[in-house]
Amino acid sequence: MIRATSFNGKTVAVFGLGGSGIASARSLLAGGATVAAWDDGEASRSAAAREGVPLVDLAKADWSQFSALVLAPGVPLTHPEPHWTVRMAQDSGVEIIGDIEIFARERAAHAPDAPFIGITGTNGKSTTTALIAHILRHAGRDVQLGGNIGRAVLTLDDPAPERFHVIELSSFQIDLTPTLKPTVGVMLNVTPDHLDRHGTIENYAAVKERLVDGAEVAAVGLDDEFGLAMLQRRVQKAPAIAFSAEKSIAPGYSLLDDTIICSNREALAVKLASLGGIATLRGRHNAQNALAAVAAVRECLNWIGQSSELDWQGALSSFPGLPHRMEEIGRIGNVLFVNDSKATNADSTEKALLSFPRDVFWIVGGKPKAGGISALEKYFGGVAKAYLIGESSEDFAQTLDGKVTFERSGTLDTAIAAAARDAKASAGAEPVVLLSPACASYDQFRNFEVRGDAFRKLVEALPGVAMRGAK
């Protein structure tokens, strides 16, 4: 646990008692603070009390006693309207921060040179974060992974000169971290997302840019207009490096065929590793993730004065990937089963359909997002058949009618049985049964992880299946 010593002797309000909120309260208590914690949900309050977290009804508290409000990242800060605790803090002149800010202050106070890589972007954050950690571990480094992926940041080990903290950062978390200053800040991309939280895409991008502005070295993706503009502003004042999966750039990191290259200002290129044949890094979007990860590690090692001559090929080739993100889980003969349950919108599903351009038996549907799947029409030619599940079925049937053969399966188990049957009968060289729902899960499942786990179990039960990684 990282102890919040910067709040020693102070009284701090904590609101939102999920995993990060409880971790924040425990960190503050261990650092010598007095904690007043609360949550709107009784179940969350009870869980926190069992962890020894002191509960105080913040609606009735004297806010003049608080030095800070530590807010869980999912609690509205500005849009659609500030949470009531935010208004009370603002009215009392109490600063509002998150758990990443506590981490940033402890690092600044006790180990300011400890390597810290922060990663943000609309898509690909988790894969890039996990890949950075994997590359560093493959090279024998001490790595702590957390933030918006895995463990809450304050449950990790303390920052130290030889310990790398690799932290995924959502826009919600960045919004609550005013002193964010990583060694390397990675900004992958910006597409419309969380606009209910930020109001406009410009506001959303501006929050992402705080990571770019605060980093010692910024690594910025150039494959959208927001990233390009961020880099142009950044290079005027501080070190920055670019990466692109779409174009050759110098200086920066880009692709030559499937090979990652790093070019200097004279366009002299160093070949680092090939992505060819790495199933866990399939597709153009994963090429961007790999470029970002390699750039982040190389630039971080160079900045702290360590050798960046690593076994890049071995590190990338051994990356196991993340569950529910274009995860190849098994085969029946030449039929491949892919769990892309994390694809909860059309933009994410687009990456999967680009990666599997033909003979796709597509399981799609759930709680629909605005726009549905109409934006995917250009990829329908690669879909052999679609299997509609969940609440979106009728809307998606209208979109697919006359363009893609489909059936209304209703539930995931029915869809898998039908898709497996049809894929096995296909004449394609490698038919793909693809769960890429382009929808939220919570019409039928608690979250996308539960949906993906259900897919795996149902595939595992099919006759003749060979599961990936099974002995």
C-alpha positions in Angstrom: 0.0 0.0 0.0 1.1 3.6 -0.8 0.6 5.6 2.4 -0.8 9.2 1.9 1.7 10.9 4.1 1.0 14.2 2.4 -2.3 14.4 4.3 -0.8 13.5 7.7 -2.7 15.3 10.5 -5.4 16.5 8.1 -9.1 15.6 7.8 -10.2 14.3 4.4 -13.6 13.5 3.0 -13.8 10.5 0.7 -16.8 9.9 -1.5 -17.5 6.8 -3.6 -16.6 3.6 -1.8 -15.8 1.1 -4.5 -12.4 -0.4 -4.9 -10.4 2.8 -5.4 -12.4 4.7 -2.7 -11.7 2.1 -0.1 -8.1 2.0 -1.1 -7.9 5.8 -0.8 -9.5 5.8 2.6 -7.0 3.1 3.8 -4.1 4.9 2.3 -5.1 8.2 4.0 -5.6 6.4 7.4 -2.2 4.8 7.1 -0.6 8.1 6.3 -2.0 9.7 9.4 -5.1 11.5 8.1 -8.5 11.5 9.7 -11.1 10.2 7.2 -14.7 10.9 6.7 -16.0 8.5 4.1 -19.4 8.1 2.5 -21.3 6.6 -0.5 -24.9 7.0 -1.7 -25.3 3.2 -1.7 -25.9 1.3 1.6 -24.1 -1.8 0.3 -21.0 0.2 -0.5 -21.0 1.8 2.9 -21.4 -1.6 4.6 -18.5 -3.0 2.6 -16.3 -0.1 3.5 -17.2 -0.4 7.2 -16.1 -4.0 7.1 -12.7 -2.8 5.9 -12.4 -0.5 8.9 -13.2 2.7 6.9 -14.8 5.4 9.2 -18.2 6.5 7.8 -19.6 10.0 8.1 -22.7 11.3 6.4 -21.1 14.0 4.3 -24.5 15.7 3.7 -24.6 16.6 7.4 -20.8 17.2 7.9 -19.0 20.5 8.6 -17.1 20.9 5.4 -14.9 23.6 6.9 -12.9 20.8 8.6 -11.9 19.1 5.4 -8.6 19.7 3.6 -9.7 17.8 0.5 -12.5 15.7 -1.0 -11.2 12.5 -2.6 -13.7 11.7 -5.2 -14.2 8.3 -6.9 -13.6 8.7 -10.7 -17.1 7.6 -11.7 -18.8 10.4 -9.7 -19.9 13.3 -11.9 -17.5 16.3 -11.5 -19.0 18.7 -14.1 -21.5 17.0 -16.4 -24.4 16.3 -16.6 -24.2 18.2 -13.3 -21.8 18.2 -10.4 -22.5 15.6 -7.7 -23.8 17.1 -4.5 -20.5 16.4 -2.7 -18.7 18.4 -5.4 -21.0 21.4 -4.9 -20.5 21.2 -1.1 -16.7 21.1 -1.6 -16.7 24.0 -4.0 -19.0 26.1 -1.7 -16.5 25.5 1.1 -13.3 26.0 -0.9 -12.2 22.4 -0.5 -10.0 21.0 -3.2 -11.3 18.0 -5.2 -8.9 15.3 -6.1 -8.7 11.5 -6.9 -6.6 8.6 -5.9 -4.1 9.2 -8.8 -3.4 12.7 -7.3 -2.5 11.1 -4.0 -0.1 8.8 -5.8 1.4 11.8 -7.7 2.0 13.7 -4.5 3.6 10.8 -2.7 5.9 10.1 -5.7 6.8 13.8 -5.8 7.5 13.9 -2.1 9.5 10.7 -1.7 10.8 9.4 -5.1 10.4 12.2 -7.8 12.7 10.4 -10.2 10.8 7.1 -9.9 9.8 6.0 -13.5 6.1 6.5 -14.1 4.4 5.8 -17.4 0.8 7.1 -17.7 -1.4 6.0 -20.6 -4.6 7.5 -21.9 -6.8 7.6 -25.0 -10.3 6.6 -26.0 -9.4 3.1 -27.4 -6.6 0.7 -26.6 -5.6 2.0 -23.2 -5.8 -1.3 -21.4 -3.9 -3.3 -24.1 -1.2 -0.7 -24.3 -0.8 -0.5 -20.6 -0.6 -4.2 -20.2 1.9 -4.5 -23.1 4.2 -1.8 -21.6 4.2 -3.7 -18.3 4.8 -7.0 -20.2 7.8 -5.5 -22.1 9.4 -4.2 -18.9 8.9 -7.4 -17.1 10.3 -9.3 -20.0 13.4 -7.1 -19.6 13.6 -8.0 -15.9 12.4 -4.7 -14.5 10.3 -4.3 -11.3 6.9 -3.3 -12.5 3.7 -2.1 -10.8 0.6 -2.1 -13.0 -2.7 -0.4 -12.0 -5.0 2.6 -12.2 -7.9 2.1 -14.5 -6.8 -1.5 -15.1 -6.3 -4.1 -12.5 -5.5 -2.8 -9.0 -6.3 0.6 -7.6 -3.2 2.7 -7.7 -2.8 3.2 -3.9 -2.7 -0.6 -3.4 0.5 -0.8 -5.4 4.0 -0.7 -3.9 5.7 2.6 -3.2 7.4 4.5 -6.0 11.2 3.9 -6.0 14.1 4.7 -8.4 14.2 1.2 -9.9 10.5 0.5 -9.9 8.3 1.3 -12.9 4.7 2.3 -12.3 2.6 1.7 -15.4 -0.7 3.4 -14.9 -3.8 3.5 -17.1 -5.6 6.8 -16.8 -9.2 7.4 -17.8 -10.3 11.0 -18.5 -12.3 10.8 -15.3 -9.0 10.1 -13.4 -7.0 12.8 -15.2 -9.7 15.3 -14.3 -9.0 14.7 -10.7 -5.2 14.8 -10.9 -4.0 18.5 -11.0 -0.3 17.7 -10.4 0.0 14.8 -12.9 3.6 14.6 -14.1 4.7 11.2 -15.3 8.1 10.4 -16.8 6.3 9.5 -20.1 2.7 10.4 -20.9 1.1 8.3 -23.7 -1.9 9.7 -25.5 -3.2 7.1 -28.0 -6.2 8.6 -29.7 -9.4 10.6 -29.3 -12.8 9.6 -30.6 -16.3 10.6 -29.2 -16.8 9.0 -25.8 -18.0 10.0 -22.3 -19.6 13.2 -23.8 -22.3 12.9 -21.1 -19.4 13.4 -18.6 -17.4 16.1 -20.4 -20.1 18.0 -22.4 -18.2 18.2 -25.8 -15.5 16.2 -27.5 -13.3 19.3 -27.3 -13.6 19.3 -23.5 -12.9 15.5 -23.4 -9.8 16.0 -25.6 -8.6 18.9 -23.4 -8.7 16.6 -20.4 -6.6 14.0 -22.2 -4.1 16.7 -23.2 -3.4 17.3 -19.5 -1.4 14.1 -19.5 0.6 15.3 -22.6 1.2 18.7 -20.9 2.4 17.3 -17.6 4.7 14.6 -18.8 8.5 14.8 -18.9 8.3 13.2 -22.3 5.1 13.0 -24.3 4.4 10.1 -26.7 1.4 11.0 -28.9 -0.5 9.1 -31.5 -1.0 11.0 -34.8 -3.8 9.0 -36.3 -6.5 11.5 -35.5 -6.8 15.3 -35.6 -6.8 15.7 -31.9 -3.6 13.9 -31.4 -1.9 15.8 -34.2 -2.9 19.1 -32.7 -1.7 18.0 -29.2 1.7 17.1 -30.6 2.0 20.4 -32.5 1.3 22.3 -29.3 3.6 20.1 -27.2 6.7 20.2 -29.4 6.8 24.0 -29.1 7.7 23.8 -25.4 8.9 20.3 -24.2 10.1 16.9 -25.4 7.7 14.8 -27.4 7.7 11.8 -29.7 5.1 10.7 -32.2 3.8 7.3 -33.3 1.5 6.4 -36.1 0.2 3.1 -37.5 -1.0 4.9 -40.7 2.0 6.9 -42.0 5.7 6.9 -41.9 7.1 9.7 -39.7 10.5 11.0 -38.7 11.3 11.4 -36.0 9.0 8.9 -34.4 7.7 5.3 -34.4 5.9 3.9 -37.4 5.5 0.7 -39.4 7.3 -0.6 -42.4 5.0 -3.4 -43.6 4.5 -5.2 -40.3 7.8 -4.0 -38.7 8.1 -1.4 -36.0 10.7 1.2 -36.8 12.1 4.2 -35.0 13.3 7.0 -37.2 15.4 10.0 -36.2 15.2 13.5 -37.7 17.4 12.4 -40.5 15.0 9.6 -41.3 17.5 7.0 -40.4 15.4 4.0 -39.2 16.1 1.3 -36.7 14.0 -1.9 -37.1 12.9 -3.1 -33.7 10.4 -5.9 -34.1 7.9 -7.5 -36.5 4.2 -7.8 -35.6 3.6 -10.4 -38.3 2.0 -13.6 -36.9 1.4 -12.2 -33.4 -2.2 -13.2 -32.8 -2.6 -11.0 -29.7 -1.6 -8.0 -31.6 -3.7 -8.6 -34.7 -5.1 -5.6 -36.6 -4.2 -2.0 -37.3 -5.5 -0.8 -33.9 -3.2 -3.2 -32.1 -0.3 -2.0 -34.3 -1.0 1.5 -32.8 -1.0 0.0 -29.3 2.3 -1.8 -30.0 3.9 1.3 -31.4 2.8 3.3 -28.4 4.1 0.7 -26.0 7.5 0.4 -27.6 7.8 4.2 -27.8 6.9 4.6 -24.1 9.4 2.0 -22.9 12.2 3.2 -25.1 11.7 6.9 -24.3 11.3 6.2 -20.6 14.5 4.1 -20.4 16.4 6.8 -22.4 15.1 9.6 -20.1 16.2 7.8 -16.9 19.6 6.9 -18.4 19.1 3.1 -18.9 19.8 1.1 -22.0 16.9 0.7 -24.3 18.4 -2.2 -26.2 15.8 -4.8 -25.3 14.6 -8.1 -26.9 11.7 -6.3 -28.5 10.7 -9.3 -30.7 10.7 -11.7 -27.8 8.7 -9.3 -25.6 6.0 -8.6 -28.3 5.7 -12.2 -29.4 5.2 -13.5 -25.9 2.5 -10.9 -25.0 -0.6 -13.0 -23.9 -3.1 -10.3 -24.7 -6.0 -9.3 -22.5 -9.3 -11.2 -21.9 -12.3 -10.1 -23.9 -10.3 -8.0 -26.4 -10.1 -9.9 -29.7 -9.1 -12.9 -27.5 -8.6 -16.1 -29.6 -10.0 -18.7 -27.2 -10.3 -21.9 -29.2 -10.8 -23.8 -32.4 -12.9 -26.6 -33.9 -10.9 -27.7 -36.9 -10.2 -24.6 -38.9 -13.0 -22.6 -37.2 -11.6 -19.9 -34.8 -13.6 -18.6 -31.9 -12.8 -15.0 -30.8 -14.1 -13.3 -27.6 -14.3 -9.5 -28.2 -16.9 -8.8 -25.5 -15.1 -5.6 -24.6 -16.4 -4.1 -27.9 -19.3 -2.2 -26.4 -19.7 0.2 -29.3 -19.5 0.2 -33.1 -16.1 1.9 -33.1 -14.6 -1.0 -31.1 -16.3 -3.6 -33.3 -15.0 -1.9 -36.4 -11.5 -2.9 -35.3 -12.5 -6.6 -35.1 -14.2 -6.6 -38.5 -11.2 -4.9 -40.0 -9.0 -7.6 -38.5 -11.2 -10.5 -39.8 -12.2 -9.3 -43.2 -14.0 -12.4 -44.4 -15.9 -15.5 -43.4 -17.1 -13.9 -40.1 -20.0 -15.5 -38.2 -20.8 -12.5 -36.1 -22.6 -12.5 -32.7 -23.8 -9.0 -32.2 -26.2 -7.2 -29.9 -27.1 -6.2 -26.3 -28.0 -2.8 -24.9 -27.5 -0.5 -27.9 -25.5 2.6 -28.1 -26.5 5.7 -30.0 -26.1 5.1 -33.8 -26.3 1.3 -33.5 -24.2 -0.5 -36.1 -25.1 1.6 -39.2 -21.5 2.9 -39.2 -20.2 -0.7 -39.8 -22.1 -1.1 -43.1 -18.9 -0.9 -45.2 -17.6 -4.1 -43.5 -20.8 -6.1 -44.0 -19.3 -7.8 -47.1 -17.0 -9.9 -44.8 -19.8 -11.1 -42.6 -21.1 -14.5 -43.7 -23.9 -14.4 -41.2 -25.0 -12.4 -38.1 -26.6 -13.8 -35.0 -28.6 -11.1 -33.1 -28.9 -11.2 -29.3 -30.4 -9.0 -26.7 -32.4 -5.8 -26.6 -31.0 -4.4 -29.9 -32.1 -7.3 -32.1 -35.0 -5.6 -33.9 -33.1 -2.4 -34.6 -30.1 -4.3 -35.8 -32.3 -6.6 -38.0 -33.5 -3.4 -39.8 -29.9 -2.3 -40.4 -28.8 -5.7 -41.7 -31.9 -6.5 -43.8 -31.0 -7.0 -47.4 -27.3 -6.6 -46.6 -26.3 -9.5 -44.4 -27.9 -12.9 -43.7 -29.0 -13.0 -40.1 -31.1 -14.8 -37.6 -32.6 -13.6 -34.3 -30.9 -15.9 -31.8 -32.0 -13.9 -28.7 -29.5 -15.4 -26.3 -25.8 -16.0 -26.3 -26.1 -19.8 -26.0 -28.4 -20.1 -29.0 -26.2 -17.8 -31.0 -23.0 -19.8 -30.3 -24.6 -23.1 -31.2 -25.9 -21.7 -34.5 -22.7 -19.8 -35.4 -20.6 -22.9 -34.6 -22.8 -25.0 -36.8 -22.7 -22.6 -39.7 -19.0 -21.9 -39.5 -18.1 -25.6 -39.5 -20.2 -26.0 -42.7 -18.5 -23.0 -44.3 -16.0 -23.4 -47.2 -13.8 -20.6 -45.9 -10.2 -21.2 -45.1 -10.5 -19.9 -41.5 -14.1 -19.1 -40.6 -14.3 -17.0 -37.4 -17.1 -17.1 -34.8 -16.8 -13.6 -33.5 -18.5 -12.2 -30.4 -18.1 -8.5 -30.9 -21.4 -7.1 -29.7 -21.1 -3.4 -30.5 -23.4 -2.9 -27.4 -23.3 -2.7 -23.7 -23.9 -6.0 -21.9 -26.3 -5.1 -19.1 -29.6 -6.1 -20.8 -28.5 -9.7 -20.2 -25.2 -9.6 -18.3 -23.8 -7.6 -15.4 -20.8 -6.4 -17.5 -18.7 -7.2 -20.5 -16.4 -9.5 -18.5 -19.4 -11.7 -17.4 -20.6 -11.8 -21.0 -17.1 -12.8 -22.3 -16.7 -15.4 -19.6 -20.1 -16.9 -20.6 -18.9 -17.0 -24.2 -15.8 -18.9 -23.2 -17.7 -21.4 -21.1 -20.2 -22.0 -23.9 -17.5 -22.5 -26.5 -15.6 -24.8 -24.2 -18.6 -27.0 -24.0 -18.8 -27.5 -27.7 -17.9 -31.0 -29.0 -14.4 -31.2 -30.4 -13.2 -27.8 -29.4 -9.5 -27.2 -28.6 -9.2 -24.3 -26.2 -6.2 -22.0 -26.5 -3.6 -22.7 -23.9 -5.2 -26.1 -23.0 -2.7 -28.9 -22.5 
